[in-house]
Amino acid sequence: MKNFIISIVKLTKRHAIDTALLMTLTLGASLVTDNGIWKYIPFILSITDTPSEPRIYDLVLGYILIFSSVSVLCIKHFSEINHKRKLELLQLNEKIKEREYKHQADMLIQQENHEKECHAHELAVKEKDYQIERMKIKGDGVLKARELNNIRELESEKVALDAKRVDLEAKILVLKEAAKDQEAHRTNTKNVLKDL
């Protein structure tokens, strides 16, 4: 029994808590399966008034030691699992954040480009309006077929530019909504990590 405990201590000497728990578990097991440890630890006799029948005390003490050791080992094990899970979640959150920041930066650049393009289309539409008005003034209200065709082409171009502008504005709104969703997701992730 002594040699067994010594060998456990040697195997787990780098982990003091594990050593203590394993020794306690071994001690409890010896009390339950052995004739007791009365021959190893004489002072235990002081806990009983009936040293002639120590077996019942061996069993009770042994089961208490086994139960407490197993309980502590289980708590320790699940605590380590929980800690590992939390670390994995933190690492995953960092990766998600990095990806989100990159995506957000890309969206902001895209939004800025769309806004610039949208502004350019607005200016182009105004230019078409100006050209049409000039043609009408130049013709003094009597426009030739060629001028009418030019006006129709300009108006057609103007409609296409305006449609493009509306499309860009819709894309800008989508990008803004996506940015809000990302922010909500980040807040939710932070709350989940706080609850762990």
C-alpha positions as a Markdown table, in Angstrom:
| # | Residue | x | y | z |
|---|---|---|---|---|
| 1 | Met | 0.0 | 0.0 | 0.0 |
| 2 | Lys | 2.8 | 2.4 | 1.0 |
| 3 | Asn | 4.7 | 1.6 | -2.2 |
| 4 | Phe | 1.6 | 2.2 | -4.3 |
| 5 | Ile | 1.0 | 5.6 | -2.8 |
| 6 | Ile | 4.7 | 6.5 | -3.3 |
| 7 | Ser | 4.6 | 5.5 | -6.9 |
| 8 | Ile | 1.5 | 7.7 | -7.5 |
| 9 | Val | 3.3 | 10.6 | -5.9 |
| 10 | Lys | 6.3 | 10.1 | -8.2 |
| 11 | Leu | 4.0 | 9.8 | -11.3 |
| 12 | Thr | 2.1 | 13.0 | -10.5 |
| 13 | Lys | 4.7 | 15.1 | -8.6 |
| 14 | Arg | 4.4 | 17.9 | -11.1 |
| 15 | His | 0.7 | 18.3 | -10.4 |
| 16 | Ala | 0.2 | 18.8 | -6.7 |
| 17 | Ile | -3.6 | 19.0 | -6.8 |
| 18 | Asp | -3.8 | 15.8 | -8.8 |
| 19 | Thr | -1.4 | 14.0 | -6.5 |
| 20 | Ala | -3.4 | 15.0 | -3.4 |
| 21 | Leu | -6.7 | 13.9 | -5.0 |
| 22 | Leu | -5.2 | 10.6 | -6.2 |
| 23 | Met | -3.8 | 9.9 | -2.8 |
| 24 | Thr | -7.1 | 10.6 | -1.2 |
| 25 | Leu | -8.9 | 8.4 | -3.7 |
| 26 | Thr | -6.4 | 5.6 | -3.2 |
| 27 | Leu | -6.8 | 6.0 | 0.6 |
| 28 | Gly | -10.5 | 5.8 | 0.3 |
| 29 | Ala | -10.3 | 2.8 | -2.0 |
| 30 | Ser | -8.0 | 1.0 | 0.4 |
| 31 | Leu | -10.4 | 1.6 | 3.3 |
| 32 | Val | -13.3 | 0.1 | 1.3 |
| 33 | Thr | -11.4 | -2.9 | -0.3 |
| 34 | Asp | -8.7 | -3.6 | 2.2 |
| 35 | Asn | -8.9 | -4.6 | 5.8 |
| 36 | Gly | -8.5 | -0.8 | 6.5 |
| 37 | Ile | -5.4 | 1.3 | 7.0 |
| 38 | Trp | -5.3 | 0.8 | 10.8 |
| 39 | Lys | -2.0 | -0.9 | 10.3 |
| 40 | Tyr | -0.6 | 2.1 | 8.4 |
| 41 | Ile | -2.1 | 5.1 | 10.3 |
| 42 | Pro | -2.6 | 4.2 | 14.0 |
| 43 | Phe | -3.9 | 7.7 | 15.0 |
| 44 | Ile | -7.1 | 7.0 | 13.1 |
| 45 | Leu | -8.0 | 4.8 | 16.0 |
| 46 | Ser | -8.6 | 7.9 | 18.0 |
| 47 | Ile | -11.8 | 8.7 | 16.0 |
| 48 | Thr | -13.6 | 5.6 | 17.4 |
| 49 | Asp | -14.5 | 4.3 | 20.8 |
| 50 | Thr | -14.7 | 0.7 | 19.4 |
| 51 | Pro | -11.3 | 0.0 | 18.0 |
| 52 | Ser | -12.1 | -3.7 | 18.1 |
| 53 | Glu | -14.5 | -3.2 | 15.2 |
| 54 | Pro | -12.9 | -0.6 | 13.0 |
| 55 | Arg | -14.2 | -2.0 | 9.7 |
| 56 | Ile | -17.4 | 0.1 | 9.7 |
| 57 | Tyr | -15.4 | 3.3 | 10.2 |
| 58 | Asp | -13.1 | 2.2 | 7.4 |
| 59 | Leu | -16.0 | 1.8 | 5.0 |
| 60 | Val | -17.7 | 5.1 | 6.0 |
| 61 | Leu | -14.5 | 7.1 | 5.8 |
| 62 | Gly | -13.4 | 5.3 | 2.6 |
| 63 | Tyr | -16.7 | 6.1 | 0.8 |
| 64 | Ile | -16.5 | 9.7 | 2.0 |
| 65 | Leu | -13.0 | 10.0 | 0.7 |
| 66 | Ile | -13.9 | 8.3 | -2.6 |
| 67 | Phe | -17.0 | 10.5 | -3.2 |
| 68 | Ser | -15.2 | 13.7 | -2.3 |
| 69 | Ser | -12.2 | 12.9 | -4.5 |
| 70 | Val | -14.3 | 11.9 | -7.5 |
| 71 | Ser | -16.5 | 15.0 | -7.0 |
| 72 | Val | -13.4 | 17.3 | -6.9 |
| 73 | Leu | -11.9 | 15.5 | -10.0 |
| 74 | Cys | -15.2 | 15.9 | -11.9 |
| 75 | Ile | -15.5 | 19.6 | -11.0 |
| 76 | Lys | -11.8 | 20.1 | -12.0 |
| 77 | His | -12.4 | 18.2 | -15.3 |
| 78 | Phe | -15.5 | 20.2 | -16.2 |
| 79 | Ser | -13.9 | 23.4 | -15.2 |
| 80 | Glu | -11.0 | 22.7 | -17.6 |
| 81 | Ile | -13.5 | 21.8 | -20.4 |
| 82 | Asn | -15.4 | 25.1 | -19.8 |
| 83 | His | -12.2 | 27.1 | -19.7 |
| 84 | Lys | -11.0 | 25.4 | -23.0 |
| 85 | Arg | -14.4 | 26.1 | -24.6 |
| 86 | Lys | -14.2 | 29.7 | -23.5 |
| 87 | Leu | -10.7 | 30.1 | -25.0 |
| 88 | Glu | -12.0 | 28.5 | -28.3 |
| 89 | Leu | -14.9 | 30.9 | -28.3 |
| 90 | Leu | -12.6 | 33.9 | -27.7 |
| 91 | Gln | -10.3 | 32.8 | -30.6 |
| 92 | Leu | -13.3 | 32.2 | -32.8 |
| 93 | Asn | -14.6 | 35.7 | -31.9 |
| 94 | Glu | -11.3 | 37.3 | -32.7 |
| 95 | Lys | -11.3 | 35.6 | -36.2 |
| 96 | Ile | -14.9 | 36.7 | -36.7 |
| 97 | Lys | -14.0 | 40.2 | -35.7 |
| 98 | Glu | -11.0 | 40.3 | -38.0 |
| 99 | Arg | -13.2 | 39.1 | -40.9 |
| 100 | Glu | -16.0 | 41.5 | -40.1 |
| 101 | Tyr | -13.6 | 44.5 | -39.9 |
| 102 | Lys | -12.2 | 43.6 | -43.3 |
| 103 | His | -15.7 | 43.1 | -44.7 |
| 104 | Gln | -16.9 | 46.4 | -43.1 |
| 105 | Ala | -13.9 | 48.3 | -44.6 |
| 106 | Asp | -14.7 | 46.8 | -48.0 |
| 107 | Met | -18.3 | 47.8 | -47.6 |
| 108 | Leu | -17.4 | 51.3 | -46.6 |
| 109 | Ile | -15.1 | 51.6 | -49.7 |
| 110 | Gln | -17.8 | 50.2 | -51.9 |
| 111 | Gln | -20.4 | 52.6 | -50.4 |
| 112 | Glu | -18.1 | 55.5 | -50.9 |
| 113 | Asn | -17.5 | 54.5 | -54.6 |
| 114 | His | -21.3 | 54.1 | -55.1 |
| 115 | Glu | -21.9 | 57.6 | -53.6 |
| 116 | Lys | -19.3 | 59.1 | -55.9 |
| 117 | Glu | -20.8 | 57.4 | -58.9 |
| 118 | Cys | -24.3 | 58.4 | -57.8 |
| 119 | His | -23.2 | 62.0 | -57.6 |
| 120 | Ala | -21.5 | 61.8 | -61.0 |
| 121 | His | -24.8 | 60.4 | -62.5 |
| 122 | Glu | -26.7 | 63.3 | -60.9 |
| 123 | Leu | -24.4 | 65.8 | -62.5 |
| 124 | Ala | -24.6 | 63.9 | -65.8 |
| 125 | Val | -28.5 | 64.1 | -65.7 |
| 126 | Lys | -28.3 | 67.8 | -65.0 |
| 127 | Glu | -25.9 | 68.2 | -68.0 |
| 128 | Lys | -28.4 | 66.4 | -70.3 |
| 129 | Asp | -31.2 | 68.6 | -69.1 |
| 130 | Tyr | -29.0 | 71.7 | -69.8 |
| 131 | Gln | -28.2 | 70.4 | -73.3 |
| 132 | Ile | -31.9 | 69.7 | -74.1 |
| 133 | Glu | -32.9 | 73.2 | -73.0 |
| 134 | Arg | -30.2 | 74.7 | -75.1 |
| 135 | Met | -31.4 | 72.8 | -78.1 |
| 136 | Lys | -34.9 | 74.0 | -77.5 |
| 137 | Ile | -33.9 | 77.6 | -77.1 |
| 138 | Lys | -31.6 | 77.4 | -80.2 |
| 139 | Gly | -34.5 | 76.1 | -82.3 |
| 140 | Asp | -36.9 | 78.9 | -81.2 |
| 141 | Gly | -39.6 | 76.3 | -80.5 |
| 142 | Val | -39.3 | 74.9 | -84.0 |
| 143 | Leu | -37.0 | 71.9 | -83.8 |
| 144 | Lys | -35.8 | 70.0 | -86.9 |
| 145 | Ala | -36.0 | 66.2 | -87.0 |
| 146 | Arg | -32.2 | 65.8 | -86.3 |
| 147 | Glu | -32.5 | 68.0 | -83.2 |
| 148 | Leu | -35.6 | 66.1 | -82.1 |
| 149 | Asn | -33.6 | 62.8 | -82.4 |
| 150 | Asn | -30.7 | 64.3 | -80.4 |
| 151 | Ile | -33.1 | 65.4 | -77.7 |
| 152 | Arg | -34.7 | 61.9 | -77.6 |
| 153 | Glu | -31.3 | 60.3 | -77.3 |
| 154 | Leu | -30.3 | 62.7 | -74.5 |
| 155 | Glu | -33.6 | 62.1 | -72.7 |
| 156 | Ser | -33.0 | 58.3 | -73.0 |
| 157 | Glu | -29.5 | 58.7 | -71.6 |
| 158 | Lys | -30.9 | 60.8 | -68.8 |
| 159 | Val | -33.4 | 58.1 | -67.9 |
| 160 | Ala | -30.7 | 55.4 | -67.9 |
| 161 | Leu | -28.5 | 57.6 | -65.7 |
| 162 | Asp | -31.3 | 58.3 | -63.3 |
| 163 | Ala | -32.1 | 54.5 | -63.1 |
| 164 | Lys | -28.5 | 53.8 | -62.4 |
| 165 | Arg | -28.5 | 56.4 | -59.7 |
| 166 | Val | -31.6 | 54.9 | -58.0 |
| 167 | Asp | -29.9 | 51.4 | -58.2 |
| 168 | Leu | -26.8 | 52.8 | -56.5 |
| 169 | Glu | -28.8 | 54.4 | -53.8 |
| 170 | Ala | -30.5 | 51.1 | -53.1 |
| 171 | Lys | -27.1 | 49.4 | -52.9 |
| 172 | Ile | -25.9 | 52.0 | -50.4 |
| 173 | Leu | -29.0 | 51.4 | -48.2 |
| 174 | Val | -28.2 | 47.6 | -48.3 |
| 175 | Leu | -24.6 | 48.2 | -47.3 |
| 176 | Lys | -25.8 | 50.4 | -44.4 |
| 177 | Glu | -28.2 | 47.8 | -43.2 |
| 178 | Ala | -25.5 | 45.1 | -43.4 |
| 179 | Ala | -23.2 | 47.3 | -41.3 |
| 180 | Lys | -26.1 | 47.6 | -38.6 |
| 181 | Asp | -26.5 | 43.8 | -38.7 |
| 182 | Gln | -22.8 | 43.3 | -38.1 |
| 183 | Glu | -22.8 | 45.6 | -35.2 |
| 184 | Ala | -25.8 | 43.8 | -33.7 |
| 185 | His | -24.0 | 40.4 | -34.2 |
| 186 | Arg | -20.8 | 41.8 | -32.4 |
| 187 | Thr | -22.9 | 43.0 | -29.5 |
| 188 | Asn | -24.6 | 39.6 | -29.2 |
| 189 | Thr | -21.3 | 37.7 | -29.3 |
| 190 | Lys | -19.9 | 40.0 | -26.5 |
| 191 | Asn | -23.0 | 39.2 | -24.4 |
| 192 | Val | -22.6 | 35.4 | -25.0 |
| 193 | Leu | -19.0 | 35.6 | -23.9 |
| 194 | Lys | -19.9 | 37.6 | -20.8 |
| 195 | Asp | -22.4 | 34.9 | -19.7 |
| 196 | Leu | -19.7 | 32.2 | -19.8 |
